[in-house]
Amino acid sequence: MEKDTTIHNTKLVQEIQKKMHSYNIITDLSDFFKIMGDSTRLQLLMILGYGELCVSDLAFLLNMSISAVSHQLKSLRTAKLVKIRRDGKNIYYSLDDEHIKSILEVSLEHILEK
């Protein structure tokens, strides 16, 4: 902290200091938003909010090639935003957990109120 810094609300500043997350946690959160910042990946996540789908279904819905969708799904899997389920030769994708769906719903709600 700089010597010329004056704290005006000492109590609140101390409370916040106790609750602040580490730099590593903030970096992970930043990476999370970077992954979600791509419009194609965001569309995939929103579609998967409706239910489990295979790559060909997702490719059809986005009017994209299967390989392009697979590439984006790989990024989402690496970031632990989607998970897979194998059924024979088929692989189905779904959101990793309900938190992802909640984040998308609240974010969309915020955008739609404008």
Secondary structure, DSSP 4 states (H G I P E B T S, - for coil): --TT---S-HHHHHHHHHHPPPHHHHHHHHHHHHHHTSHHHHHHHHHHTS--EEHHHHHHHHT--HHHHHHHHHHHHHTTSEEEEEETTEEEEEESSHHHHHHHHHHHHHHHT-
